Amino acid sequence: MTKILYIEASPRKRRSASIDVAAAALAAWRAADPSVEIDVLDVWSTALPEFDGPVMEAKYAGLSGVPLSPEQEAAWRGIRRLATRFHAADALVLAVPLWNFSIPYKLKHLIDVVSQKDVLFSFDAEGFGGLLAGRKALVICARGLDYSPASDTPAGSYDFQKPYLETWLRFIGITAIETVIVEKTLFGPEIDGDSRAAARASAIEAVERLRARS
């Protein structure tokens, strides 16, 4: 049975292009594999641990090899509990809108919390190593404008959404990455509808490619 961690980063829900395309991808995955299990992590409704106080102290105690205090241990337990959802998954699906050339702050909060040594990555004399090797990821990026490198405007140089997400996924060990872009969602239903339809089709094709990578 395949387990998918679906990370939803848009608060717009029914009006969200990224969620719309992700829903098509997940439906295709479920149609191909009815036993698939989907764990939904909505960053807007999930209580994410604050990364301050005892949590920060626990981080640096761990980096220094110092035993954690009971308070630090309790704080760090919440980080590990959240990270178990990543380790339990065979694949990640991320639905992410572009905000101010990057990602929503709630998704950045999640990434900052779980991206810790011996949680999602290792670090030793040999360097960094991702702990989610062997998993796959489908990233769905929605943008109001055209941020592609081929754009006739400088907007292509403003894209810190797709590169950031792909770099983070590789850092935690995931190299089988498919990315689908939904462009021009601010241009009204005619262009937006065409863009979403094309992205849905691309997402379904991406699911088949990911499923083929066993």
C-alpha angles and dihedrals in degrees: 000000000000118000119205126194105208112198112197114197104171122091092198094082108175092024094048119113093198092052091046092055092042090054090055091049093049091046090053091049091050092047091054093043113023090185093063114128118213122201109195116211107185106188090204095058101030117095102235118198116250111244100224141085113014092008093056091045090050090052094055093040088056092047089051095046091243117146113254121246116238090258092050092046091053091049093048091049089068090055092051092046091056092045092054087074089062094047092048092056128090091197139016124218115192125192106195133171120205112249119184091341092307140052133304114277092239091061090046087052090054092047092048092050100049100034096090136134112274089008104073100347140027129221129195141134089300093057133245126343128186116232096206097069115153095032127113134222138204113196119194113194120190121195133180092219138027107280096166118130088242092060116123089229132066088253091104090071091056096065109114092148105076097034092048095050094045092047091050092049091051090047092057091048105267113129101157095085129160118188125196122191127208107196135190098018090158095061099084135261098301096058094028091051092052091046093050093047091052091046092049090053091047091049092052090050089048090054090055091050092049092048090051091057099082 
